């Protein structure tokens, strides 16, 4: 299960979406900041809920979480 990018981060798709959302604009207006904040919150909460569900459904997922600590950025978070 920890081959390729999944050996470094647990949620590469969500990390890519966060990267595009955060660095995709040249200027930040109030409406873009609100959009960004809501989307970051939704992604983070969704990942936490998904991990909780996977821990319940897959007996090996907690071991994978221990092996691959980073959720979004390798060696950081």
C-alpha positions as CSV (number, residue, x, y, z in Angstrom):
1,X,0.0,0.0,0.0
2,X,2.9,2.4,0.5
3,X,4.4,2.3,-3.0
4,X,5.2,5.4,-4.9
5,X,3.9,8.7,-3.6
6,X,1.7,6.9,-1.0
7,X,5.0,6.0,0.7
8,X,5.6,9.7,1.4
9,X,2.1,11.2,1.9
10,X,-1.2,9.7,2.7
11,X,-3.5,12.0,0.7
12,X,-1.7,13.1,-2.5
13,X,-4.9,14.1,-4.4
14,X,-6.1,16.4,-1.6
15,X,-2.5,17.8,-1.3
16,X,-2.6,18.6,-5.0
17,X,-5.9,20.4,-4.7
18,X,-4.7,22.4,-1.7
19,X,-1.6,23.4,-3.7
20,X,-3.6,24.6,-6.6
21,X,-6.1,26.5,-4.3
22,X,-3.3,28.2,-2.3
23,X,-0.9,29.0,-5.1
24,X,-3.3,29.3,-8.0
25,X,-4.1,33.0,-7.7
26,X,-1.9,36.0,-8.3
27,X,-4.0,38.3,-6.2
28,X,-6.2,37.5,-3.2
29,X,-9.5,39.3,-2.8
30,X,-11.9,38.9,0.1
31,X,-14.1,36.6,-1.8
32,X,-11.2,34.4,-2.9
33,X,-9.9,34.2,0.7
34,X,-13.3,33.1,1.9
35,X,-13.5,30.5,-0.9
36,X,-10.0,29.3,0.0
37,X,-10.7,29.1,3.7
38,X,-13.9,27.2,3.2
39,X,-12.3,24.7,0.8
40,X,-9.3,24.2,3.0
41,X,-11.6,23.5,6.0
42,X,-13.7,21.1,3.9
43,X,-10.6,19.2,2.7
44,X,-9.0,18.9,6.1
45,X,-12.3,17.8,7.8
46,X,-13.0,15.3,5.0
47,X,-9.5,13.8,5.3
48,X,-9.9,13.4,9.1
49,X,-13.3,11.8,8.6
50,X,-11.9,9.5,5.9
51,X,-9.0,8.4,8.1
52,X,-11.3,7.7,11.0
53,X,-13.5,5.5,8.7
54,X,-10.5,3.8,7.2
55,X,-9.2,2.9,10.6
56,X,-12.5,1.3,11.4
57,X,-12.9,-0.6,8.1
58,X,-9.2,-1.6,7.3
59,X,-7.3,-3.3,10.1
60,X,-3.9,-2.4,8.5
61,X,-4.6,1.3,8.0
62,X,-3.4,2.4,11.5
63,X,-0.1,0.6,10.7
64,X,0.1,2.6,7.5
65,X,-0.6,5.8,9.4
66,X,2.3,5.0,11.7
67,X,4.6,4.3,8.8
68,X,3.6,7.3,6.6
69,X,3.2,10.2,9.1
70,X,2.6,13.1,6.6
71,X,-0.9,13.7,5.4
72,X,-0.2,16.4,2.8
73,X,3.4,17.5,2.8
74,X,6.2,15.0,3.0
75,X,8.2,15.2,6.3
76,X,6.1,18.1,7.6
77,X,2.3,17.6,8.0
